[in-house]
Amino acid sequence: MMPKSLVVLALIDICVLALSPALFAQDLTSVESFKVGTFAIDHRPSVGLVLRNDQLIVDLAAANQAIELMPEYRHINMPGDMLGLISEYEYGLKFRVYEIVNWLVQGNLLNPGHHPHYVHQLDSVDILAPIQYPSKIMNAAVNFYTHACEGCSAAELAARTQERQDNRGVPYLFLKPTRGAVIGDGDDIIIPFGRDRIEWEVELAIVFGRTGKYISASRAYDHVFGYMVAMDISDRGGRPPGGFNAGIDWFVGKGHDTFAPQGPWIVPKEFYGDPMKRLHQTLVIDGVTVQDARAGDMIHNIPELIEYASSLLTVFPGDVLQSGTSGGTGAGRVQRATGSGYLVDGETISASIEGIGSLTHKVSLEKQVPDDLSGAQLPAVRSYSPND
């Protein structure tokens, strides 16, 4: 006969085995959609959840600590930055995020007057660029039919579109710097000293969530984490004559500091849907809408862009691919309050994508450079090319 003590222990083990799956079962869905971003909370960068019509920010690490005080929630290490969150999200971390959201909702902790210390009003925190910083930003050039024919008449656009549809070729991508170029909502876009031909482009930014190489278009969305708003700010002033010249200088055109606004946060793909059906992007300068486009204007769709990009480079979690812009850039000489085809000092520029959010920036002119430069710096446009 088994001793009573062993019988008791055996019964305890059976009960624990029976209860454990329920005790530690994770939520597989979220009762509310959310976005994720990086915010300065109490003067430190923190990953936050964006909830309730983008008005509440939940400090994710602090909320995770709070939920772990209850025995039914197992301990899970919460990454300290967005790159960490993205890297682990598709490998189980998203279910902890779902648990946190569901717990907050079910406990009425998001309702006015019930906010714990880790729930903040949006206007009490500073919005930072969500990813600090991607290892690479890949940009699609001339990927909207209307951008390929800026300033064209309706007949010219129709003819050019048909020509391009008959011979799409492969996408054209270029790389953009990350740290220094990437800025968050509210940061100034700086017009570099002497560069007076600066244009705007609103773009959808696809954020990768899984590592991949040679990702087929049919599997493309499996590697996506989510989407954010981006701008590709461009310097059309070119390089001065003389020396080596291979045509367009992409380093000059795309590489300046502050030329890669991103944010204001990221919508995980499960809460956005198919961008090829939903995408609607606009850009407004001082109250004048200069760009307004939908995904149907794209020459190469998002899965095709992902297949092409990953055939050249391995993509990693947190890498960004921007899908291009539509017509309505400065190249089309869109008339605004200033009458200028380019950005000017003091303007306010706002890029929006329906279902994601808006980036708003003031344009500021860099008014001087150090007086000890040797002359090897990029010169002012006016020194070699007359203004329009």
C-alpha positions as a Markdown table, in Angstrom:
| # | Residue | x | y | z |
|---|---|---|---|---|
| 1 | Met | 0.0 | 0.0 | 0.0 |
| 2 | Met | 1.3 | 3.5 | -0.9 |
| 3 | Pro | 2.0 | 5.7 | 2.2 |
| 4 | Lys | -0.5 | 8.5 | 2.8 |
| 5 | Ser | 2.2 | 11.1 | 2.4 |
| 6 | Leu | 2.9 | 9.9 | -1.1 |
| 7 | Val | -0.8 | 9.7 | -1.9 |
| 8 | Val | -1.2 | 13.3 | -0.9 |
| 9 | Leu | 1.8 | 14.4 | -3.0 |
| 10 | Ala | 0.5 | 12.5 | -6.0 |
| 11 | Leu | -2.9 | 14.2 | -5.7 |
| 12 | Ile | -1.2 | 17.6 | -5.4 |
| 13 | Asp | 0.8 | 16.8 | -8.6 |
| 14 | Ile | -2.4 | 15.8 | -10.4 |
| 15 | Cys | -4.1 | 19.0 | -9.4 |
| 16 | Val | -1.2 | 21.1 | -10.4 |
| 17 | Leu | -1.0 | 19.4 | -13.8 |
| 18 | Ala | -4.7 | 19.9 | -14.3 |
| 19 | Leu | -4.6 | 23.6 | -13.3 |
| 20 | Ser | -1.3 | 24.7 | -15.0 |
| 21 | Pro | -2.6 | 25.0 | -18.6 |
| 22 | Ala | -5.5 | 27.2 | -17.4 |
| 23 | Leu | -3.3 | 29.0 | -14.9 |
| 24 | Phe | -0.8 | 30.1 | -17.5 |
| 25 | Ala | -2.8 | 30.0 | -20.7 |
| 26 | Gln | -2.1 | 33.2 | -22.7 |
| 27 | Asp | -4.7 | 35.3 | -24.5 |
| 28 | Leu | -4.7 | 34.7 | -28.2 |
| 29 | Thr | -6.6 | 37.8 | -29.1 |
| 30 | Ser | -6.8 | 41.4 | -27.9 |
| 31 | Val | -10.2 | 42.9 | -27.0 |
| 32 | Glu | -9.0 | 46.2 | -28.4 |
| 33 | Ser | -6.7 | 47.1 | -31.2 |
| 34 | Phe | -3.5 | 49.0 | -30.3 |
| 35 | Lys | -0.5 | 50.6 | -31.8 |
| 36 | Val | 3.1 | 50.6 | -30.4 |
| 37 | Gly | 5.5 | 53.5 | -30.2 |
| 38 | Thr | 8.5 | 54.9 | -28.4 |
| 39 | Phe | 7.9 | 57.8 | -26.0 |
| 40 | Ala | 9.8 | 59.9 | -23.5 |
| 41 | Ile | 8.1 | 59.0 | -20.3 |
| 42 | Asp | 9.6 | 60.5 | -17.1 |
| 43 | His | 12.5 | 61.7 | -19.3 |
| 44 | Arg | 13.5 | 58.2 | -20.5 |
| 45 | Pro | 12.7 | 56.4 | -23.8 |
| 46 | Ser | 10.0 | 53.8 | -23.2 |
| 47 | Val | 8.1 | 51.5 | -25.4 |
| 48 | Gly | 4.4 | 52.2 | -25.1 |
| 49 | Leu | 1.0 | 50.9 | -26.2 |
| 50 | Val | -1.2 | 53.5 | -27.9 |
| 51 | Leu | -4.9 | 53.0 | -27.0 |
| 52 | Arg | -8.3 | 54.7 | -27.0 |
| 53 | Asn | -8.3 | 56.7 | -30.2 |
| 54 | Asp | -4.6 | 57.4 | -29.8 |
| 55 | Gln | -5.1 | 59.3 | -26.6 |
| 56 | Leu | -3.7 | 57.0 | -24.0 |
| 57 | Ile | -0.1 | 55.7 | -23.7 |
| 58 | Val | 0.7 | 52.6 | -21.6 |
| 59 | Asp | 4.2 | 52.2 | -20.4 |
| 60 | Leu | 4.6 | 48.6 | -21.5 |
| 61 | Ala | 7.4 | 47.5 | -19.2 |
| 62 | Ala | 5.7 | 49.0 | -16.1 |
| 63 | Ala | 2.4 | 47.4 | -17.0 |
| 64 | Asn | 4.1 | 44.1 | -17.5 |
| 65 | Gln | 5.6 | 44.4 | -14.0 |
| 66 | Ala | 2.2 | 45.1 | -12.6 |
| 67 | Ile | 0.5 | 42.2 | -14.2 |
| 68 | Glu | 3.2 | 39.8 | -13.0 |
| 69 | Leu | 2.3 | 40.5 | -9.4 |
| 70 | Met | -0.7 | 38.3 | -10.0 |
| 71 | Pro | 0.0 | 34.5 | -9.8 |
| 72 | Glu | -2.0 | 33.6 | -12.9 |
| 73 | Tyr | 0.5 | 35.5 | -15.1 |
| 74 | Arg | 3.9 | 33.9 | -15.7 |
| 75 | His | 7.1 | 35.9 | -15.8 |
| 76 | Ile | 8.1 | 37.2 | -19.2 |
| 77 | Asn | 11.0 | 39.5 | -19.9 |
| 78 | Met | 9.7 | 42.6 | -21.6 |
| 79 | Pro | 12.3 | 44.1 | -24.0 |
| 80 | Gly | 13.5 | 47.6 | -23.2 |
| 81 | Asp | 13.3 | 49.0 | -26.8 |
| 82 | Met | 11.2 | 48.7 | -29.9 |
| 83 | Leu | 13.8 | 46.6 | -31.8 |
| 84 | Gly | 13.5 | 44.0 | -29.0 |
| 85 | Leu | 9.7 | 44.1 | -29.0 |
| 86 | Ile | 9.6 | 43.6 | -32.8 |
| 87 | Ser | 12.2 | 40.8 | -32.7 |
| 88 | Glu | 10.2 | 38.8 | -30.1 |
| 89 | Tyr | 6.6 | 39.8 | -31.1 |
| 90 | Glu | 5.9 | 37.0 | -33.6 |
| 91 | Tyr | 7.6 | 34.4 | -31.3 |
| 92 | Gly | 5.1 | 34.6 | -28.5 |
| 93 | Leu | 5.6 | 38.1 | -27.0 |
| 94 | Lys | 2.4 | 39.5 | -28.7 |
| 95 | Phe | 0.3 | 37.2 | -26.5 |
| 96 | Arg | 1.7 | 38.9 | -23.4 |
| 97 | Val | 0.9 | 42.2 | -25.0 |
| 98 | Tyr | -2.7 | 41.0 | -25.6 |
| 99 | Glu | -2.9 | 39.9 | -22.0 |
| 100 | Ile | -1.9 | 43.3 | -20.8 |
| 101 | Val | -4.4 | 45.1 | -23.0 |
| 102 | Asn | -7.2 | 42.7 | -22.0 |
| 103 | Trp | -6.3 | 43.0 | -18.3 |
| 104 | Leu | -6.4 | 46.8 | -18.5 |
| 105 | Val | -9.7 | 46.8 | -20.3 |
| 106 | Gln | -11.4 | 44.2 | -18.1 |
| 107 | Gly | -10.2 | 46.0 | -14.9 |
| 108 | Asn | -11.5 | 49.4 | -16.2 |
| 109 | Leu | -7.9 | 50.8 | -15.9 |
| 110 | Leu | -8.2 | 52.8 | -19.1 |
| 111 | Asn | -11.3 | 54.6 | -18.0 |
| 112 | Pro | -11.1 | 58.2 | -16.8 |
| 113 | Gly | -10.3 | 58.5 | -13.1 |
| 114 | His | -8.9 | 54.9 | -12.9 |
| 115 | His | -5.6 | 55.3 | -14.6 |
| 116 | Pro | -2.6 | 53.6 | -12.8 |
| 117 | His | 0.8 | 55.3 | -12.8 |
| 118 | Tyr | 1.8 | 53.6 | -16.0 |
| 119 | Val | -1.1 | 54.9 | -18.1 |
| 120 | His | -0.5 | 58.4 | -19.5 |
| 121 | Gln | -2.3 | 61.0 | -21.5 |
| 122 | Leu | -0.8 | 61.5 | -24.9 |
| 123 | Asp | -0.1 | 65.2 | -24.3 |
| 124 | Ser | 1.9 | 64.4 | -21.2 |
| 125 | Val | 4.6 | 62.4 | -23.1 |
| 126 | Asp | 7.0 | 63.2 | -25.9 |
| 127 | Ile | 6.6 | 61.2 | -29.1 |
| 128 | Leu | 9.9 | 59.8 | -30.4 |
| 129 | Ala | 10.7 | 57.9 | -33.6 |
| 130 | Pro | 9.3 | 54.4 | -33.0 |
| 131 | Ile | 12.4 | 52.5 | -34.0 |
| 132 | Gln | 15.8 | 53.8 | -32.8 |
| 133 | Tyr | 17.2 | 52.8 | -35.2 |
| 134 | Pro | 16.5 | 50.5 | -38.1 |
| 135 | Ser | 19.6 | 48.7 | -39.5 |
| 136 | Lys | 18.4 | 49.9 | -42.9 |
| 137 | Ile | 15.7 | 51.9 | -44.7 |
| 138 | Met | 14.9 | 50.7 | -48.2 |
| 139 | Asn | 13.0 | 53.1 | -50.3 |
| 140 | Ala | 11.1 | 52.5 | -53.6 |
| 141 | Ala | 11.8 | 55.2 | -56.1 |
| 142 | Val | 9.1 | 56.3 | -58.7 |
| 143 | Asn | 6.7 | 53.6 | -57.6 |
| 144 | Phe | 3.4 | 55.5 | -58.2 |
| 145 | Tyr | 2.2 | 56.2 | -61.7 |
| 146 | Thr | 1.3 | 59.8 | -60.9 |
| 147 | His | 4.8 | 60.4 | -59.5 |
| 148 | Ala | 6.3 | 59.0 | -62.7 |
| 149 | Cys | 4.5 | 61.7 | -64.6 |
| 150 | Glu | 4.5 | 64.8 | -62.4 |
| 151 | Gly | 2.8 | 67.8 | -64.0 |
| 152 | Cys | 1.4 | 65.8 | -66.9 |
| 153 | Ser | -1.9 | 66.4 | -68.5 |
| 154 | Ala | -4.6 | 63.7 | -68.1 |
| 155 | Ala | -3.8 | 62.4 | -71.6 |
| 156 | Glu | -0.1 | 62.3 | -70.9 |
| 157 | Leu | -0.6 | 60.5 | -67.6 |
| 158 | Ala | -2.8 | 57.9 | -69.3 |
| 159 | Ala | -0.3 | 57.3 | -72.0 |
| 160 | Arg | 2.7 | 57.1 | -69.6 |
| 161 | Thr | 0.8 | 54.8 | -67.3 |
| 162 | Gln | -0.1 | 52.4 | -70.1 |
| 163 | Glu | 3.6 | 52.4 | -71.2 |
| 164 | Arg | 4.7 | 51.7 | -67.7 |
| 165 | Gln | 2.1 | 48.9 | -67.2 |
| 166 | Asp | 3.3 | 47.2 | -70.4 |
| 167 | Asn | 6.9 | 47.3 | -69.2 |
| 168 | Arg | 7.1 | 47.5 | -65.4 |
| 169 | Gly | 10.5 | 45.9 | -65.1 |
| 170 | Val | 11.7 | 45.4 | -61.5 |
| 171 | Pro | 11.4 | 48.0 | -58.7 |
| 172 | Tyr | 14.1 | 50.6 | -58.1 |
| 173 | Leu | 15.2 | 50.8 | -54.5 |
| 174 | Phe | 17.8 | 52.9 | -52.7 |
| 175 | Leu | 19.1 | 53.0 | -49.2 |
| 176 | Lys | 18.6 | 55.9 | -46.8 |
| 177 | Pro | 20.6 | 56.6 | -43.6 |
| 178 | Thr | 19.0 | 55.8 | -40.3 |
| 179 | Arg | 20.5 | 57.5 | -37.2 |
| 180 | Gly | 20.6 | 61.2 | -37.8 |
| 181 | Ala | 18.1 | 61.0 | -40.7 |
| 182 | Val | 15.3 | 59.4 | -38.7 |
| 183 | Ile | 13.3 | 61.8 | -36.6 |
| 184 | Gly | 10.0 | 61.5 | -34.8 |
| 185 | Asp | 6.8 | 63.5 | -34.8 |
| 186 | Gly | 7.2 | 67.1 | -33.9 |
| 187 | Asp | 11.0 | 67.3 | -34.6 |
| 188 | Asp | 12.1 | 69.9 | -37.1 |
| 189 | Ile | 13.0 | 69.1 | -40.7 |
| 190 | Ile | 16.2 | 71.0 | -41.3 |
| 191 | Ile | 16.9 | 72.5 | -44.7 |
| 192 | Pro | 20.7 | 72.2 | -45.0 |
| 193 | Phe | 22.8 | 75.3 | -45.4 |
| 194 | Gly | 22.6 | 76.6 | -49.0 |
| 195 | Arg | 20.3 | 73.8 | -50.2 |
| 196 | Asp | 17.2 | 75.4 | -51.5 |
| 197 | Arg | 15.5 | 72.7 | -53.5 |
| 198 | Ile | 14.1 | 70.4 | -50.8 |
| 199 | Glu | 11.0 | 68.3 | -51.7 |
| 200 | Trp | 8.5 | 66.2 | -49.7 |
| 201 | Glu | 7.2 | 62.7 | -50.2 |
| 202 | Val | 4.6 | 60.9 | -48.0 |
| 203 | Glu | 5.1 | 57.1 | -47.9 |
| 204 | Leu | 3.9 | 54.0 | -46.2 |
| 205 | Ala | 6.7 | 52.4 | -44.1 |
| 206 | Ile | 6.6 | 48.6 | -43.8 |
| 207 | Val | 8.3 | 47.3 | -40.7 |
| 208 | Phe | 9.7 | 43.8 | -40.9 |
| 209 | Gly | 9.1 | 41.4 | -38.0 |
| 210 | Arg | 11.0 | 38.3 | -39.2 |
| 211 | Thr | 14.4 | 37.7 | -40.7 |
| 212 | Gly | 14.2 | 36.6 | -44.3 |
| 213 | Lys | 16.0 | 36.3 | -47.7 |
| 214 | Tyr | 14.4 | 35.5 | -51.0 |
| 215 | Ile | 10.9 | 36.0 | -49.5 |
| 216 | Ser | 8.3 | 35.2 | -52.2 |
| 217 | Ala | 5.5 | 37.7 | -52.8 |
| 218 | Ser | 3.1 | 35.0 | -51.6 |
| 219 | Arg | 4.8 | 34.8 | -48.2 |
| 220 | Ala | 5.6 | 38.5 | -47.9 |
| 221 | Tyr | 3.2 | 39.5 | -45.2 |
| 222 | Asp | 4.4 | 36.6 | -43.0 |
| 223 | His | 7.6 | 38.7 | -42.5 |
| 224 | Val | 5.8 | 42.0 | -41.8 |
| 225 | Phe | 5.4 | 43.3 | -38.2 |
| 226 | Gly | 3.4 | 46.4 | -39.0 |
| 227 | Tyr | 3.1 | 49.8 | -40.7 |
| 228 | Met | 3.9 | 53.4 | -39.9 |
| 229 | Val | 3.8 | 56.8 | -41.7 |
| 230 | Ala | 7.1 | 58.0 | -43.2 |
| 231 | Met | 8.4 | 60.9 | -45.3 |
| 232 | Asp | 11.2 | 60.8 | -47.8 |
| 233 | Ile | 12.6 | 64.3 | -47.8 |
| 234 | Ser | 14.7 | 64.9 | -50.9 |
| 235 | Asp | 17.4 | 67.4 | -51.9 |
| 236 | Arg | 17.0 | 68.1 | -55.7 |
| 237 | Gly | 19.9 | 70.5 | -55.8 |
| 238 | Gly | 22.3 | 67.9 | -57.2 |
| 239 | Arg | 26.1 | 68.1 | -57.1 |
| 240 | Pro | 28.3 | 70.8 | -58.6 |
| 241 | Pro | 30.0 | 70.2 | -62.0 |
| 242 | Gly | 33.4 | 68.7 | -62.3 |
| 243 | Gly | 35.0 | 65.6 | -60.9 |
| 244 | Phe | 33.4 | 62.2 | -61.0 |
| 245 | Asn | 29.8 | 62.3 | -62.1 |
| 246 | Ala | 27.6 | 59.2 | -62.5 |
| 247 | Gly | 24.3 | 61.1 | -62.9 |
| 248 | Ile | 21.9 | 61.4 | -59.9 |
| 249 | Asp | 23.8 | 61.7 | -56.6 |
| 250 | Trp | 21.6 | 59.7 | -54.2 |
| 251 | Phe | 23.8 | 60.5 | -51.2 |
| 252 | Val | 23.2 | 64.2 | -51.7 |
| 253 | Gly | 19.5 | 63.7 | -52.7 |
| 254 | Lys | 18.5 | 61.5 | -49.8 |
| 255 | Gly | 21.1 | 61.4 | -47.1 |
| 256 | His | 20.8 | 64.6 | -45.1 |
| 257 | Asp | 20.1 | 64.7 | -41.4 |
| 258 | Thr | 16.3 | 64.8 | -40.5 |
| 259 | Phe | 15.3 | 63.6 | -44.0 |
| 260 | Ala | 13.6 | 60.4 | -42.8 |
| 261 | Pro | 10.7 | 61.2 | -40.5 |
| 262 | Gln | 8.9 | 58.1 | -39.2 |
| 263 | Gly | 6.1 | 57.3 | -36.9 |
| 264 | Pro | 4.2 | 58.6 | -35.0 |
| 265 | Trp | 3.9 | 54.9 | -34.0 |
| 266 | Ile | 3.5 | 51.5 | -35.6 |
| 267 | Val | 0.2 | 49.6 | -36.2 |
| 268 | Pro | 0.8 | 45.8 | -35.9 |
| 269 | Lys | -0.3 | 44.2 | -39.1 |
| 270 | Glu | -3.2 | 42.3 | -37.4 |
| 271 | Phe | -4.9 | 45.6 | -36.7 |
| 272 | Tyr | -4.4 | 47.3 | -40.1 |
| 273 | Gly | -5.4 | 44.7 | -42.7 |
| 274 | Asp | -4.2 | 44.5 | -46.3 |
| 275 | Pro | -2.5 | 47.8 | -47.2 |
| 276 | Met | -3.1 | 47.2 | -50.9 |
| 277 | Lys | -6.8 | 47.5 | -50.2 |
| 278 | Arg | -6.7 | 50.1 | -47.4 |
| 279 | Leu | -3.8 | 52.5 | -48.0 |
| 280 | His | -4.8 | 56.2 | -48.3 |
| 281 | Gln | -1.9 | 58.6 | -47.8 |
| 282 | Thr | -2.0 | 62.4 | -47.9 |
| 283 | Leu | 0.4 | 65.3 | -47.3 |
| 284 | Val | -0.5 | 68.9 | -46.3 |
| 285 | Ile | 1.7 | 71.9 | -46.3 |
| 286 | Asp | 0.4 | 75.0 | -44.4 |
| 287 | Gly | -3.1 | 73.8 | -44.9 |
| 288 | Val | -2.8 | 73.0 | -48.6 |
| 289 | Thr | -3.2 | 69.3 | -49.5 |
| 290 | Val | -0.5 | 68.6 | -52.1 |
| 291 | Gln | -0.6 | 64.8 | -52.1 |
| 292 | Asp | -3.5 | 62.4 | -51.9 |
| 293 | Ala | -3.2 | 58.8 | -53.1 |
| 294 | Arg | -4.3 | 55.2 | -52.7 |
| 295 | Ala | -2.5 | 51.9 | -53.2 |
| 296 | Gly | -4.1 | 51.4 | -56.6 |
| 297 | Asp | -1.7 | 54.0 | -58.0 |
| 298 | Met | 1.3 | 51.8 | -57.1 |
| 299 | Ile | 3.4 | 50.4 | -60.0 |
| 300 | His | 4.8 | 47.5 | -57.9 |
| 301 | Asn | 2.7 | 46.3 | -55.0 |
| 302 | Ile | 4.0 | 45.7 | -51.5 |
| 303 | Pro | 4.5 | 42.0 | -51.7 |
| 304 | Glu | 6.5 | 42.5 | -55.0 |
| 305 | Leu | 8.6 | 45.2 | -53.3 |
| 306 | Ile | 9.4 | 42.8 | -50.4 |
| 307 | Glu | 10.3 | 40.0 | -52.8 |
| 308 | Tyr | 12.6 | 42.3 | -54.7 |
| 309 | Ala | 14.2 | 43.8 | -51.7 |
| 310 | Ser | 14.9 | 40.5 | -50.0 |
| 311 | Ser | 16.4 | 39.1 | -53.2 |
| 312 | Leu | 19.2 | 41.6 | -52.7 |
| 313 | Leu | 19.5 | 41.9 | -48.9 |
| 314 | Thr | 18.5 | 39.8 | -45.9 |
| 315 | Val | 15.9 | 41.7 | -44.0 |
| 316 | Phe | 15.9 | 41.8 | -40.2 |
| 317 | Pro | 13.3 | 42.6 | -37.5 |
| 318 | Gly | 13.0 | 46.4 | -37.4 |
| 319 | Asp | 14.2 | 47.0 | -40.9 |
| 320 | Val | 12.0 | 49.4 | -42.9 |
| 321 | Leu | 10.8 | 49.3 | -46.5 |
| 322 | Gln | 9.1 | 52.5 | -47.8 |
| 323 | Ser | 6.7 | 51.9 | -50.7 |
| 324 | Gly | 7.1 | 55.1 | -52.6 |
| 325 | Thr | 5.1 | 58.3 | -53.1 |
| 326 | Ser | 2.5 | 59.6 | -55.5 |
| 327 | Gly | 2.3 | 62.7 | -57.6 |
| 328 | Gly | 2.1 | 66.1 | -55.9 |
| 329 | Thr | 5.7 | 66.5 | -54.9 |
| 330 | Gly | 7.7 | 69.7 | -55.6 |
| 331 | Ala | 8.6 | 68.3 | -59.0 |
| 332 | Gly | 5.1 | 69.0 | -60.0 |
| 333 | Arg | 5.4 | 72.6 | -58.9 |
| 334 | Val | 2.4 | 72.3 | -56.7 |
| 335 | Gln | 1.2 | 75.8 | -55.8 |
| 336 | Arg | 1.1 | 76.7 | -52.2 |
| 337 | Ala | 0.8 | 79.8 | -50.1 |
| 338 | Thr | 4.5 | 80.5 | -50.8 |
| 339 | Gly | 4.2 | 79.9 | -54.5 |
| 340 | Ser | 7.3 | 77.8 | -54.2 |
| 341 | Gly | 7.9 | 74.3 | -55.7 |
| 342 | Tyr | 10.1 | 73.5 | -52.7 |
| 343 | Leu | 10.0 | 73.6 | -48.9 |
| 344 | Val | 10.8 | 77.0 | -47.3 |
| 345 | Asp | 11.7 | 78.0 | -43.8 |
| 346 | Gly | 8.8 | 78.2 | -41.4 |
| 347 | Glu | 6.4 | 76.0 | -43.2 |
| 348 | Thr | 4.5 | 73.2 | -41.4 |
| 349 | Ile | 4.3 | 69.9 | -43.2 |
| 350 | Ser | 2.0 | 67.0 | -42.1 |
| 351 | Ala | 1.9 | 63.5 | -43.6 |
| 352 | Ser | -1.0 | 61.2 | -42.8 |
| 353 | Ile | -2.0 | 57.6 | -43.5 |
| 354 | Glu | -5.6 | 56.6 | -42.7 |
| 355 | Gly | -5.7 | 54.1 | -39.9 |
| 356 | Ile | -2.2 | 54.8 | -38.7 |
| 357 | Gly | -1.8 | 58.5 | -37.8 |
| 358 | Ser | 0.0 | 61.7 | -38.8 |
| 359 | Leu | 3.5 | 63.1 | -38.7 |
| 360 | Thr | 3.7 | 66.9 | -38.3 |
| 361 | His | 7.0 | 68.9 | -38.6 |
| 362 | Lys | 8.1 | 72.5 | -38.9 |
| 363 | Val | 10.6 | 73.2 | -41.6 |
| 364 | Ser | 13.7 | 75.1 | -40.3 |
| 365 | Leu | 16.6 | 76.6 | -42.3 |
| 366 | Glu | 20.2 | 75.9 | -41.3 |
| 367 | Lys | 21.5 | 79.4 | -41.4 |
| 368 | Gln | 25.2 | 79.0 | -41.0 |
| 369 | Val | 28.1 | 76.5 | -41.1 |
| 370 | Pro | 31.5 | 76.6 | -39.3 |
| 371 | Asp | 33.9 | 79.2 | -40.7 |
| 372 | Asp | 36.9 | 76.9 | -40.7 |
| 373 | Leu | 35.7 | 74.6 | -43.5 |
| 374 | Ser | 38.2 | 74.0 | -46.3 |
| 375 | Gly | 35.8 | 74.1 | -49.2 |
| 376 | Ala | 35.4 | 70.3 | -49.5 |
| 377 | Gln | 31.9 | 70.5 | -48.2 |
| 378 | Leu | 28.7 | 70.3 | -50.3 |
| 379 | Pro | 28.3 | 73.8 | -51.7 |
| 380 | Ala | 25.2 | 75.9 | -51.8 |
| 381 | Val | 23.0 | 75.3 | -54.9 |
| 382 | Arg | 23.2 | 78.9 | -55.9 |
| 383 | Ser | 26.9 | 78.7 | -56.3 |
| 384 | Tyr | 26.6 | 76.5 | -59.4 |
| 385 | Ser | 23.0 | 76.5 | -60.5 |
| 386 | Pro | 20.6 | 79.4 | -60.8 |
| 387 | Asn | 17.4 | 79.3 | -58.8 |
| 388 | Asp | 14.1 | 78.6 | -60.6 |
